[in-house]
Amino acid sequence: MITTSARRIAAVLAACLLAVLPATAGAASAATPAPAGRPADGGQGRTTFGVQPSSAKKADARPHFSYGATPGAVVKDHIAVFNYAKEPLTLRVYAGDAFTTADGGFDLFAAKHKSTDVGSWVKLGKNVLSVPGRSHVIVPFTLSVPAGATPGDHTGGIVASLSAVRTDKKGSKVAVDQRVGARIYLRVAGDLKARLAVEDLNTSYHGTANPFGTGSATITYTVRNTGNVRLAAHQVVRVRDLFGGGAKVSGVRDLTELLPGDAVKVTATATGVLPAMRDTTTVLVDPKPVRGDIKHRVLPRVTLVQDFWAVPWVLLAVVLLACAALTWRIVRRRRRRAPRADAQMRVGAAAVSKQAVGLAAMLLAAGAAVVGTPGEAEAAEAGGLGVLPGKGSATQPITLTASAACPAKTTNVIARVKGAGFPRDGQIVVGNAPLTTYPKAPGGGLTIPLTYTMRDYASTAGFTTLRGTYTFTVSCLKGAFDLTSLRDFTGSLRFTANDAYRDGTQVATVKAPAPAPGAQAPGSAEQPVPPTVSGGGTGAGPDEAAASGGGAASNAPTQGAAAAQPPAPAAAAQDSNTSLVAWSVAGFAVGLLALLAGIAHWVRGRRARAAAQSS
């Protein structure tokens, strides 16, 4: 008897401790069990209730409902509804779909929301319960998985709801609907795709009144789950200036759970941002399995890079004011000179005036040039890029071979592909990696095997049909955070029919190095560098690559296959930046106007002095 009483007391205490969130008037937070409170009799007394996974006879210790099933399966289970108050309660019980809140939390939709997923697949034995005081009721339910259910995670919950009317401080009657719920995690068998994407990156710089100080910046971006399994994520945000210096970033935290199809907007603050005209923001997101889920294979990192303006307006204003003050002082001194001064003094004053006007004009032109000159003034020299093998299919691994070596100052390389279906700026197929990662071809160029196939890259970008010509560009970069391209190598392939392609460039053939017997090709499993995705794309996961028939990175190009091309006669066209061109033209125009104004002012002064001497 004592043992039975002790067990009952322990069960009640455990249920109270597991109640992580009180029921509120908003959407139901799925805790297990989660007691809800309700003021009664004008705030006198309190009623609590909760829910808990259960067997047919008693509640069990499961934290939530978790199932794995195939399409068309039927799962039967039970849920216990507890009344912790002394008075009986009448509760409404229903199932609903889940969603990710704005701060990255888990929640269930309200009853008025029409469920389209797990919430619509659950049928409860009862929807209205009368629960005696200090007791509980066990309700059976059936989860029927539709035959056409898509593979991956489907998330929802079962909610207990209590409607009441209370009086607020102003004496008004307010309807309160309190809800608590138990989560349901259902994984439907099939092709699982674990993907995250980073979208809508925006950085706003906030200046400082100190002309030599640093400012701050506000960074916003969206992390979206584009796969079909729930994922956690580790996030890193970096802000670098033109000289390689970094700022301190706060407000970034890891995501514990992001449901398929949901997105979370992240806001971060960077302090100590040096206004070096064009600074860079880099967002790195590493997908991870949710705690308690199965361990996924290594998932590709998602990267998004964006340049933003950080103009030192106060410093530029100080420089311009100093130039204006120097010009005014020199002109004023020249006008004060006696009209009968000797010719040597007049000549010296005129020379000083000329120098002052010229100096002021040059300073103004320099300041305008600093404002107007684009950050990447160097034009990248172009070279040829071979695509091996010269003929193949969308599920066949590809190797890129540059026709020449990168310039001496190159430390990193990056590769993109452009064409129908891919983002306008291209999708990254080789992440920003050290130059030494890839071996050299016999002609001195790089040999870069792509980690995934064209079918994988198309699936990552959100389309399935490959058509027309796709152009690859390998850029030789100054550094990991300096995206200045010292030289670009371009090559292409053209899809004809039935997912088959051939080399799309009409150039001479360069032989690719043949792999040694039994040796692994560069970029194989010994160096698991996942592809980096920019512009909101994501690298295809290993599971997806296997499902689509793509070869691994260790598949070397076929010996004797040819299609590498020598340097192209024209440089690869760089995407123009209209705003930078406008700034440049405007800056040099200001400098030219300042020079012309100074010359005109000097000529008028000479004429006025000559007229005064003659009179």
KEBAZA-960433 format. One record per residue (C-alpha): residue in three letters; z, x, y. Coordinates in Angstrom, 2 decimals. Layout:
REM residues N
REC   loke        pz        px        py
REC    ALA         Z         X         Y
...
***
This chain:
REM residues 615
REC   loke        pz        px        py
REC    MET      0.00      0.00      0.00
REC    ILE      0.93      2.78      2.41
REC    THR     -2.24      4.64      1.49
REC    THR     -4.39      1.55      2.12
REC    SER     -2.79      0.96      5.54
REC    ALA     -3.24      4.60      6.49
REC    ARG     -6.92      4.43      5.55
REC    ARG     -7.44      1.32      7.67
REC    ILE     -5.74      2.93     10.69
REC    ALA     -7.81      6.09     10.22
REC    ALA    -11.01      4.04     10.02
REC    VAL    -10.20      2.23     13.29
REC    LEU     -9.35      5.53     15.06
REC    ALA    -12.56      7.14     13.77
REC    ALA    -14.61      4.20     15.00
REC    CYS    -13.03      4.51     18.44
REC    LEU    -13.69      8.25     18.58
REC    LEU    -17.32      7.76     17.59
REC    ALA    -17.80      5.30     20.45
REC    VAL    -19.48      7.75     22.80
REC    LEU    -20.80      5.27     25.34
REC    PRO    -19.32      1.99     26.60
REC    ALA    -21.70     -0.97     26.78
REC    THR    -23.09     -1.58     30.26
REC    ALA    -25.30     -4.14     31.96
REC    GLY    -28.36     -1.91     31.43
REC    ALA    -30.28     -1.05     28.28
REC    ALA    -28.31     -0.42     25.10
REC    SER    -27.22      3.15     24.41
REC    ALA    -27.33      3.70     20.65
REC    ALA    -23.94      5.10     19.60
REC    THR    -22.44      4.73     16.14
REC    PRO    -20.16      2.79     16.33
REC    ALA    -20.10      2.14     20.09
REC    PRO    -17.34     -0.16     21.40
REC    ALA    -18.16     -2.34     24.37
REC    GLY    -15.74     -3.62     26.97
REC    ARG    -15.64     -6.94     28.84
REC    PRO    -13.18     -7.95     31.58
REC    ALA    -11.74    -11.36     30.77
REC    ASP     -9.70    -13.89     32.79
REC    GLY    -10.42    -12.33     36.13
REC    GLY    -10.00     -8.78     34.85
REC    GLN     -6.88     -9.47     32.68
REC    GLY     -7.34     -7.97     29.19
REC    ARG    -10.27     -6.19     27.61
REC    THR    -12.53     -6.98     24.64
REC    THR    -14.26     -4.24     22.66
REC    PHE    -16.81     -4.32     19.87
REC    GLY    -19.11     -1.87     18.08
REC    VAL    -21.66     -1.33     15.32
REC    GLN    -21.75      1.05     12.35
REC    PRO    -24.16      1.73      9.42
REC    SER    -22.74      0.17      6.31
REC    SER    -23.19     -0.48      2.62
REC    ALA    -23.04     -3.98      1.20
REC    LYS    -19.23     -3.82      0.93
REC    LYS    -17.92     -1.51      3.66
REC    ALA    -18.94      0.66      6.58
REC    ASP    -19.91      4.23      5.74
REC    ALA    -19.86      7.54      7.61
REC    ARG    -23.57      7.76      8.51
REC    PRO    -24.05      8.62     12.21
REC    HIS    -27.28      6.60     12.30
REC    PHE    -29.98      5.08     10.08
REC    SER    -32.48      7.70      8.90
REC    TYR    -35.37      6.95      6.53
REC    GLY    -38.52      8.57      5.19
REC    ALA    -41.15      6.16      3.90
REC    THR    -44.82      5.62      3.23
REC    PRO    -46.96      2.91      4.86
REC    GLY    -46.25     -0.45      3.23
REC    ALA    -42.75      0.49      2.05
REC    VAL    -39.75     -1.87      2.33
REC    VAL    -36.24     -0.53      3.07
REC    LYS    -33.09     -2.66      2.69
REC    ASP    -29.80     -1.71      4.34
REC    HIS    -26.69     -3.11      6.10
REC    ILE    -24.96     -2.84      9.47
REC    ALA    -21.30     -3.59     10.21
REC    VAL    -20.35     -5.30     13.50
REC    PHE    -16.73     -4.69     14.56
REC    ASN    -14.48     -6.77     16.83
REC    TYR    -11.58     -4.60     18.02
REC    ALA    -10.03     -7.36     20.17
REC    LYS     -7.50     -9.99     19.11
REC    GLU     -9.70    -12.95     20.06
REC    PRO    -12.84    -13.92     18.07
REC    LEU    -16.23    -13.02     19.55
REC    THR    -19.68    -14.57     19.31
REC    LEU    -22.27    -11.79     19.39
REC    ARG    -26.05    -11.72     19.33
REC    VAL    -27.60     -9.08     17.02
REC    TYR    -31.24     -7.95     17.29
REC    ALA    -33.48     -4.91     16.75
REC    GLY    -35.38     -3.06     19.50
REC    ASP    -37.57     -0.03     20.19
REC    ALA    -36.20      3.21     21.64
REC    PHE    -37.31      5.26     24.64
REC    THR    -36.42      8.51     26.41
REC    THR    -34.56      8.03     29.71
REC    ALA    -35.46      9.81     32.94
REC    ASP    -32.76     12.43     32.37
REC    GLY    -33.86     13.08     28.78
REC    GLY    -31.38     10.78     27.03
REC    PHE    -31.86      8.24     24.23
REC    ASP    -31.78      4.48     24.93
REC    LEU    -32.91      1.11     23.54
REC    PHE    -34.89     -1.53     25.40
REC    ALA    -33.21     -4.78     26.43
REC    ALA    -33.69     -7.99     24.45
REC    LYS    -36.34     -9.35     26.84
REC    HIS    -38.59     -6.37     26.07
REC    LYS    -41.13     -7.18     23.34
REC    SER    -40.85     -4.60     20.55
REC    THR    -44.03     -3.14     19.10
REC    ASP    -42.66     -0.45     16.79
REC    VAL    -39.52     -0.22     14.61
REC    GLY    -37.87     -3.03     16.56
REC    SER    -40.54     -5.45     15.34
REC    TRP    -40.34     -4.18     11.72
REC    VAL    -36.64     -5.03     11.25
REC    LYS    -35.55     -8.48     10.08
REC    LEU    -31.79     -9.21     10.22
REC    GLY    -29.95    -11.58      7.91
REC    LYS    -28.25    -13.15     10.96
REC    ASN    -28.96    -12.98     14.67
REC    VAL    -25.82    -14.73     15.94
REC    LEU    -22.41    -13.72     14.57
REC    SER    -18.91    -15.09     14.96
REC    VAL    -16.61    -12.11     14.37
REC    PRO    -12.86    -12.82     13.95
REC    GLY    -10.35    -10.72     15.88
REC    ARG     -9.45     -7.32     14.45
REC    SER    -12.20     -7.68     11.87
REC    HIS    -15.85     -6.95     11.13
REC    VAL    -18.91     -8.64      9.63
REC    ILE    -21.55     -6.88      7.50
REC    VAL    -25.13     -8.01      8.18
REC    PRO    -27.99     -7.15      5.78
REC    PHE    -31.41     -6.29      7.17
REC    THR    -34.88     -5.38      5.88
REC    LEU    -37.17     -2.74      7.38
REC    SER    -40.80     -3.43      6.38
REC    VAL    -43.20     -0.58      7.21
REC    PRO    -46.70     -1.94      7.97
REC    ALA    -49.54     -0.72      5.76
REC    GLY    -51.30      0.63      8.85
REC    ALA    -48.29      2.48     10.28
REC    THR    -49.26      5.83     11.81
REC    PRO    -47.75      9.05     10.43
REC    GLY    -44.82     10.62     12.24
REC    ASP    -41.57      9.46     13.81
REC    HIS    -40.85      5.84     14.77
REC    THR    -37.57      5.28     16.57
REC    GLY    -35.53      2.20     17.42
REC    GLY    -32.12      0.65     16.83
REC    ILE    -30.05     -2.45     16.06
REC    VAL    -28.13     -3.88     19.01
REC    ALA    -25.04     -6.11     19.27
REC    SER    -24.96     -8.01     22.58
REC    LEU    -22.18     -9.94     24.36
REC    SER    -23.04    -12.14     27.34
REC    ALA    -20.31    -13.06     29.83
REC    VAL    -19.79    -14.18     33.43
REC    ARG    -17.35    -12.36     35.69
REC    THR    -16.30    -12.54     39.33
REC    ASP    -16.98     -9.56     41.59
REC    LYS    -14.88     -8.41     44.58
REC    LYS    -16.66    -10.83     46.90
REC    GLY    -15.92    -13.81     44.64
REC    SER    -19.49    -14.19     43.40
REC    LYS    -20.26    -15.03     39.79
REC    VAL    -22.15    -12.22     38.05
REC    ALA    -23.79    -12.44     34.61
REC    VAL    -23.01     -9.38     32.48
REC    ASP    -24.83     -8.57     29.24
REC    GLN    -23.02     -5.81     27.33
REC    ARG    -24.83     -4.06     24.47
REC    VAL    -24.13     -1.36     21.91
REC    GLY    -26.51     -0.14     19.22
REC    ALA    -27.04      2.04     16.16
REC    ARG    -30.12      4.29     16.09
REC    ILE    -32.91      4.04     13.51
REC    TYR    -35.02      7.12     12.78
REC    LEU    -38.03      6.40     10.54
REC    ARG    -40.54      9.09      9.53
REC    VAL    -43.77      7.79      8.02
REC    ALA    -45.49     10.19      5.63
REC    GLY    -48.77     11.76      6.69
REC    ASP    -50.14     14.46      8.98
REC    LEU    -47.25     15.55     11.25
REC    LYS    -48.21     17.03     14.62
REC    ALA    -45.53     18.77     16.70
REC    ARG    -46.86     19.23     20.23
REC    LEU    -45.58     19.35     23.80
REC    ALA    -47.57     19.49     27.04
REC    VAL    -46.61     20.50     30.59
REC    GLU    -48.28     18.45     33.33
REC    ASP    -48.27     17.84     37.09
REC    LEU    -46.72     21.17     38.13
REC    ASN    -46.05     21.21     41.88
REC    THR    -44.16     23.75     44.01
REC    SER    -43.13     23.08     47.63
REC    TYR    -41.97     26.06     49.70
REC    HIS    -39.23     25.60     52.30
REC    GLY    -39.19     28.33     54.96
REC    THR    -36.36     29.96     56.88
REC    ALA    -35.66     30.61     60.59
REC    ASN    -35.08     34.29     59.80
REC    PRO    -38.47     36.03     60.22
REC    PHE    -37.47     38.66     57.66
REC    GLY    -35.53     36.37     55.30
REC    THR    -36.35     34.49     52.13
REC    GLY    -36.76     30.77     51.68
REC    SER    -36.44     28.27     48.85
REC    ALA    -38.82     26.16     46.79
REC    THR    -38.67     22.88     44.89
REC    ILE    -40.50     22.83     41.55
REC    THR    -41.38     19.60     39.74
REC    TYR    -43.30     19.15     36.50
REC    THR    -43.50     16.80     33.52
REC    VAL    -42.90     17.63     29.86
REC    ARG    -44.72     15.21     27.55
REC    ASN    -44.51     14.83     23.76
REC    THR    -48.18     14.54     22.76
REC    GLY    -47.48     14.81     19.03
REC    ASN    -46.06     12.33     16.54
REC    VAL    -42.61     13.85     15.80
REC    ARG    -39.57     13.99     18.05
REC    LEU    -38.90     17.45     19.48
REC    ALA    -36.37     19.44     21.44
REC    ALA    -37.44     22.15     23.91
REC    HIS    -36.17     25.32     25.55
REC    GLN    -37.43     25.64     29.15
REC    VAL    -37.84     28.64     31.45
REC    VAL    -39.18     28.54     35.04
REC    ARG    -40.11     31.73     36.91
REC    VAL    -41.15     32.19     40.54
REC    ARG    -42.82     35.50     41.46
REC    ASP    -44.07     36.72     44.82
REC    LEU    -47.20     38.74     45.55
REC    PHE    -45.31     42.03     45.07
REC    GLY    -43.82     41.14     41.68
REC    GLY    -40.35     40.16     42.92
REC    GLY    -38.59     37.20     41.34
REC    ALA    -36.52     34.31     42.69
REC    LYS    -33.44     32.67     41.21
REC    VAL    -34.24     29.29     39.60
REC    SER    -31.61     26.64     38.87
REC    GLY    -31.67     23.07     37.58
REC    VAL    -33.60     23.78     34.35
REC    ARG    -31.92     22.74     31.12
REC    ASP    -33.02     22.39     27.52
REC    LEU    -34.27     19.04     26.23
REC    THR    -32.28     17.80     23.24
REC    GLU    -34.68     15.06     22.12
REC    LEU    -38.07     13.87     23.36
REC    LEU    -39.60     10.96     21.44
REC    PRO    -43.36     10.88     20.61
REC    GLY    -45.41      9.65     23.55
REC    ASP    -42.50      9.89     26.02
REC    ALA    -42.25     12.23     29.01
REC    VAL    -39.47     13.68     31.18
REC    LYS    -39.86     14.79     34.79
REC    VAL    -38.03     18.05     35.52
REC    THR    -36.96     19.17     39.01
REC    ALA    -35.84     22.76     39.63
REC    THR    -34.83     24.72     42.75
REC    ALA    -35.73     28.33     43.44
REC    THR    -33.78     30.41     46.00
REC    GLY    -34.60     33.84     47.39
REC    VAL    -38.35     33.14     47.50
REC    LEU    -40.15     35.85     49.51
REC    PRO    -42.87     34.29     51.71
REC    ALA    -45.70     36.62     50.61
REC    MET    -48.50     34.14     51.40
REC    ARG    -49.41     33.32     47.75
REC    ASP    -46.54     33.13     45.26
REC    THR    -46.73     32.03     41.62
REC    THR    -44.74     29.54     39.54
REC    THR    -44.75     29.87     35.74
REC    VAL    -43.31     27.21     33.42
REC    LEU    -42.61     28.20     29.80
REC    VAL    -41.65     25.53     27.26
REC    ASP    -40.78     26.46     23.65
REC    PRO    -40.81     23.40     21.32
REC    LYS    -38.02     23.26     18.71
REC    PRO    -37.00     20.83     15.96
REC    VAL    -34.36     18.29     16.96
REC    ARG    -30.88     19.15     15.70
REC    GLY    -30.48     17.83     12.16
REC    ASP    -34.23     17.52     11.59
REC    ILE    -36.21     19.64      9.13
REC    LYS    -37.14     23.13     10.28
REC    HIS    -40.72     23.14     11.51
REC    ARG    -42.92     26.17     11.30
REC    VAL    -43.23     28.36     14.42
REC    LEU    -44.53     26.10     17.19
REC    PRO    -46.77     27.47     19.96
REC    ARG    -45.29     28.09     23.40
REC    VAL    -46.65     25.94     26.20
REC    THR    -47.31     27.72     29.52
REC    LEU    -48.48     26.40     32.89
REC    VAL    -49.09     28.71     35.87
REC    GLN    -49.70     27.64     39.47
REC    ASP    -50.07     29.50     42.76
REC    PHE    -48.55     28.03     45.91
REC    TRP    -48.53     28.84     49.62
REC    ALA    -45.44     30.59     50.98
REC    VAL    -46.46     31.37     54.58
REC    PRO    -43.98     33.27     56.83
REC    TRP    -44.73     31.14     59.88
REC    VAL    -41.75     32.44     61.86
REC    LEU    -42.75     36.08     61.30
REC    LEU    -46.35     35.37     62.29
REC    ALA    -45.15     33.58     65.42
REC    VAL    -42.97     36.58     66.36
REC    VAL    -45.91     38.96     65.92
REC    LEU    -48.22     36.80     68.04
REC    LEU    -45.58     36.42     70.77
REC    ALA    -45.01     40.18     70.80
REC    CYS    -48.75     40.78     71.19
REC    ALA    -48.94     38.23     73.99
REC    ALA    -45.91     39.76     75.78
REC    LEU    -47.38     43.28     75.53
REC    THR    -50.72     42.12     76.92
REC    TRP    -49.05     40.24     79.81
REC    ARG    -46.89     43.25     80.70
REC    ILE    -49.81     45.67     80.80
REC    VAL    -51.97     43.32     82.88
REC    ARG    -49.09     42.67     85.29
REC    ARG    -48.49     46.37     85.81
REC    ARG    -52.18     46.93     86.48
REC    ARG    -52.27     44.17     89.15
REC    ARG    -49.24     45.62     90.95
REC    ARG    -50.91     48.94     91.52
REC    ALA    -51.74     49.72     95.15
REC    PRO    -55.32     48.80     96.11
REC    ARG    -55.73     52.21     97.79
REC    ALA    -54.78     54.30     94.78
REC    ASP    -57.07     57.20     94.05
REC    ALA    -59.98     56.85     91.70
REC    GLN    -58.29     58.77     88.89
REC    MET    -55.37     56.37     88.80
REC    ARG    -57.76     53.40     88.85
REC    VAL    -59.72     54.88     86.01
REC    GLY    -56.50     55.56     84.07
REC    ALA    -55.25     52.02     84.70
REC    ALA    -58.55     50.58     83.60
REC    ALA    -58.41     52.70     80.45
REC    VAL    -54.86     51.57     79.74
REC    SER    -55.89     47.97     80.29
REC    LYS    -58.79     48.39     77.91
REC    GLN    -56.51     49.91     75.32
REC    ALA    -53.94     47.16     75.72
REC    VAL    -56.55     44.41     75.44
REC    GLY    -58.11     46.09     72.42
REC    LEU    -54.70     46.60     70.79
REC    ALA    -53.73     42.97     71.33
REC    ALA    -57.09     41.76     70.00
REC    MET    -56.76     43.97     66.90
REC    LEU    -53.21     42.73     66.22
REC    LEU    -54.33     39.13     66.56
REC    ALA    -57.29     39.75     64.29
REC    ALA    -55.04     41.49     61.74
REC    GLY    -52.57     38.61     61.78
REC    ALA    -55.38     36.10     61.32
REC    ALA    -56.84     38.18     58.54
REC    VAL    -53.48     38.26     56.72
REC    VAL    -53.29     34.48     56.94
REC    GLY    -56.91     33.89     56.07
REC    THR    -57.68     36.48     53.41
REC    PRO    -57.49     35.11     49.85
REC    GLY    -54.95     36.63     47.50
REC    GLU    -57.58     37.80     45.04
REC    ALA    -60.24     39.51     47.12
REC    GLU    -61.62     41.64     44.35
REC    ALA    -64.63     40.22     42.56
REC    ALA    -64.41     40.73     38.86
REC    GLU    -67.29     42.66     37.35
REC    ALA    -68.95     40.80     34.50
REC    GLY    -69.73     41.99     31.00
REC    GLY    -71.12     40.61     27.76
REC    LEU    -69.04     38.95     25.05
REC    GLY    -70.17     38.56     21.46
REC    VAL    -69.24     35.54     19.31
REC    LEU    -68.88     36.35     15.62
REC    PRO    -70.22     35.04     13.33
REC    GLY    -73.43     34.15     15.15
REC    LYS    -73.75     30.94     13.12
REC    GLY    -70.92     28.85     11.74
REC    SER    -69.00     25.58     11.76
REC    ALA    -66.21     24.03     13.83
REC    THR    -63.65     24.81     11.12
REC    GLN    -64.57     28.48     10.82
REC    PRO    -62.53     31.26     12.49
REC    ILE    -64.23     33.07     15.39
REC    THR    -63.92     36.63     16.70
REC    LEU    -64.80     37.64     20.28
REC    THR    -66.15     41.18     20.86
REC    ALA    -66.45     42.62     24.38
REC    SER    -69.45     44.85     25.10
REC    ALA    -67.40     47.48     26.95
REC    ALA    -63.84     48.58     27.57
REC    CYS    -61.61     47.05     30.24
REC    PRO    -61.10     49.09     33.47
REC    ALA    -58.46     51.81     33.47
REC    LYS    -55.88     49.77     35.41
REC    THR    -55.95     46.86     32.92
REC    THR    -52.64     46.06     31.18
REC    ASN    -53.20     42.51     29.88
REC    VAL    -56.04     40.25     28.74
REC    ILE    -56.48     36.48     28.63
REC    ALA    -59.31     34.29     27.24
REC    ARG    -60.49     30.76     28.08
REC    VAL    -63.13     28.37     26.80
REC    LYS    -65.02     25.88     28.96
REC    GLY    -67.36     23.08     28.04
REC    ALA    -67.63     19.37     27.32
REC    GLY    -64.19     17.90     26.56
REC    PHE    -62.10     20.84     27.78
REC    PRO    -60.33     20.92     31.19
REC    ARG    -62.48     21.85     34.18
REC    ASP    -60.69     25.18     34.60
REC    GLY    -60.98     25.87     30.88
REC    GLN    -58.45     25.93     28.05
REC    ILE    -56.66     29.15     27.15
REC    VAL    -57.47     30.30     23.61
REC    VAL    -55.85     33.74     23.86
REC    GLY    -52.57     33.94     25.72
REC    ASN    -51.70     36.48     28.40
REC    ALA    -51.18     39.40     26.00
REC    PRO    -50.94     43.22     26.34
REC    LEU    -54.24     45.08     26.10
REC    THR    -52.90     47.19     23.23
REC    THR    -52.58     44.07     21.04
REC    TYR    -56.27     44.16     20.13
REC    PRO    -58.31     47.03     18.61
REC    LYS    -61.49     48.52     20.07
REC    ALA    -65.00     47.98     18.77
REC    PRO    -67.30     50.96     18.08
REC    GLY    -68.83     50.59     21.55
REC    GLY    -65.40     50.77     23.20
REC    GLY    -64.97     47.03     23.81
REC    LEU    -62.17     44.78     22.55
REC    THR    -62.24     42.85     19.29
REC    ILE    -60.24     39.62     19.70
REC    PRO    -59.89     37.24     16.72
REC    LEU    -59.05     33.67     17.78
REC    THR    -55.90     32.28     16.19
REC    TYR    -57.35     28.79     15.66
REC    THR    -60.77     27.21     15.14
REC    MET    -62.92     25.25     17.58
REC    ARG    -61.88     22.05     15.79
REC    ASP    -58.21     22.89     16.48
REC    TYR    -58.84     23.62     20.17
REC    ALA    -60.79     20.38     20.57
REC    SER    -57.97     18.40     18.92
REC    THR    -55.46     20.05     21.26
REC    ALA    -57.55     19.05     24.28
REC    GLY    -57.67     15.44     23.03
REC    PHE    -61.24     15.03     21.76
REC    THR    -63.04     15.29     18.42
REC    THR    -66.78     15.68     19.07
REC    LEU    -68.00     19.18     19.92
REC    ARG    -71.37     19.14     21.65
REC    GLY    -73.49     21.38     23.81
REC    THR    -72.66     24.89     24.99
REC    TYR    -69.12     26.29     25.20
REC    THR    -68.52     29.46     27.22
REC    PHE    -65.78     31.98     26.43
REC    THR    -64.41     34.26     29.15
REC    VAL    -62.16     37.26     28.44
REC    SER    -60.49     38.56     31.63
REC    CYS    -58.98     42.03     32.08
REC    LEU    -55.80     41.54     34.16
REC    LYS    -53.79     43.96     36.28
REC    GLY    -50.50     42.81     34.76
REC    ALA    -48.60     40.05     33.01
REC    PHE    -47.83     38.33     36.33
REC    ASP    -50.79     39.62     38.34
REC    LEU    -53.71     37.33     37.47
REC    THR    -56.26     39.46     39.37
REC    SER    -59.23     39.96     37.05
REC    LEU    -60.62     43.49     37.10
REC    ARG    -63.52     42.55     34.82
REC    ASP    -64.70     39.45     32.99
REC    PHE    -66.63     39.32     29.72
REC    THR    -68.52     36.11     28.99
REC    GLY    -70.31     34.76     25.94
REC    SER    -71.13     31.35     24.53
REC    LEU    -71.93     29.33     21.45
REC    ARG    -73.90     26.10     21.20
REC    PHE    -73.22     23.22     18.84
REC    THR    -76.39     21.71     17.38
REC    ALA    -75.49     19.06     14.78
REC    ASN    -72.88     18.20     12.15
REC    ASP    -70.26     20.44     13.76
REC    ALA    -72.48     23.51     13.31
REC    TYR    -72.94     26.10     16.04
REC    ARG    -75.01     29.17     16.75
REC    ASP    -74.75     31.96     19.33
REC    GLY    -75.68     30.48     22.70
REC    THR    -76.56     33.75     24.46
REC    GLN    -79.94     35.50     24.29
REC    VAL    -78.85     39.15     24.19
REC    ALA    -79.11     42.22     22.00
REC    THR    -76.88     42.54     18.93
REC    VAL    -73.80     44.77     18.75
REC    LYS    -72.30     45.42     15.33
REC    ALA    -68.70     44.38     14.85
REC    PRO    -66.29     46.69     12.98
REC    ALA    -66.05     45.92      9.26
REC    PRO    -62.49     45.40      8.00
REC    ALA    -61.14     47.89      5.50
REC    PRO    -60.69     46.52      1.94
REC    GLY    -57.36     44.72      1.64
REC    ALA    -56.49     45.31      5.30
REC    GLN    -55.41     42.52      7.61
REC    ALA    -57.47     41.74     10.64
REC    PRO    -55.99     42.13     14.12
REC    GLY    -53.89     39.19     15.20
REC    SER    -52.86     38.36     11.60
REC    ALA    -49.47     37.09     10.46
REC    GLU    -47.92     40.49     11.18
REC    GLN    -48.25     39.61     14.84
REC    PRO    -47.55     35.89     15.25
REC    VAL    -48.54     35.48     18.86
REC    PRO    -49.14     31.74     19.37
REC    PRO    -51.80     30.70     21.83
REC    THR    -50.73     29.85     25.36
REC    VAL    -51.91     26.62     26.89
REC    SER    -52.51     26.12     30.60
REC    GLY    -53.37     23.16     32.76
REC    GLY    -51.32     20.69     30.77
REC    GLY    -52.79     21.55     27.33
REC    THR    -50.87     22.64     24.25
REC    GLY    -51.61     25.06     21.49
REC    ALA    -52.42     23.46     18.16
REC    GLY    -49.54     23.75     15.72
REC    PRO    -49.91     25.50     12.43
REC    ASP    -49.64     22.24     10.53
REC    GLU    -52.59     20.85     12.44
REC    ALA    -54.65     23.98     11.91
REC    ALA    -54.16     23.71      8.16
REC    ALA    -54.98     20.01      8.13
REC    SER    -58.23     20.53     10.02
REC    GLY    -59.40     23.22      7.68
REC    GLY    -59.12     26.02     10.24
REC    GLY    -58.58     29.55      9.05
REC    ALA    -55.53     31.56      9.95
REC    ALA    -55.58     34.41     12.42
REC    SER    -55.69     36.87      9.56
REC    ASN    -59.25     35.88      8.60
REC    ALA    -61.41     38.83      9.68
REC    PRO    -65.05     38.39     10.74
REC    THR    -67.64     38.72      8.00
REC    GLN    -68.97     42.24      7.59
REC    GLY    -72.43     42.63      9.02
REC    ALA    -72.23     39.44     11.08
REC    ALA    -73.83     39.99     14.46
REC    ALA    -73.96     38.22     17.77
REC    ALA    -72.04     40.37     20.23
REC    GLN    -73.84     40.79     23.50
REC    PRO    -74.13     43.72     25.97
REC    PRO    -73.19     43.37     29.62
REC    ALA    -74.80     40.40     31.30
REC    PRO    -76.96     41.21     34.34
REC    ALA    -75.03     38.95     36.68
REC    ALA    -71.29     38.65     37.28
REC    ALA    -69.51     35.61     35.93
REC    ALA    -69.07     33.08     38.69
REC    GLN    -65.48     32.63     39.77
REC    ASP    -64.19     29.17     40.68
REC    SER    -64.30     29.00     44.46
REC    ASN    -61.25     28.02     46.40
REC    THR    -62.38     26.00     49.39
REC    SER    -59.03     26.10     51.13
REC    LEU    -58.82     29.90     50.96
REC    VAL    -62.33     30.26     52.37
REC    ALA    -61.43     27.92     55.21
REC    TRP    -58.28     29.93     56.00
REC    SER    -60.27     33.16     55.98
REC    VAL    -62.98     31.88     58.32
REC    ALA    -60.42     30.36     60.68
REC    GLY    -58.34     33.56     60.77
REC    PHE    -61.21     35.84     61.67
REC    ALA    -62.46     33.31     64.21
REC    VAL    -59.09     33.45     65.98
REC    GLY    -59.23     37.26     66.08
REC    LEU    -62.77     37.24     67.52
REC    LEU    -61.83     34.70     70.22
REC    ALA    -58.82     36.83     71.18
REC    LEU    -61.07     39.90     71.58
REC    LEU    -63.62     38.04     73.72
REC    ALA    -60.85     36.56     75.90
REC    GLY    -59.37     40.04     76.48
REC    ILE    -62.74     41.49     77.50
REC    ALA    -63.41     38.62     79.91
REC    HIS    -59.97     39.03     81.46
REC    TRP    -60.52     42.75     81.99
REC    VAL    -63.93     42.19     83.64
REC    ARG    -62.46     39.63     86.06
REC    GLY    -59.70     42.07     86.99
REC    ARG    -62.19     44.83     87.79
REC    ARG    -64.22     42.52     90.03
REC    ALA    -61.15     41.29     91.89
REC    ARG    -59.92     44.85     92.51
REC    ALA    -63.35     45.92     93.78
REC    ALA    -63.45     42.95     96.17
REC    ALA    -59.98     43.79     97.52
REC    GLN    -60.91     47.43     98.19
REC    SER    -64.12     46.47    100.02
REC    SER    -62.22     44.08    102.31
***
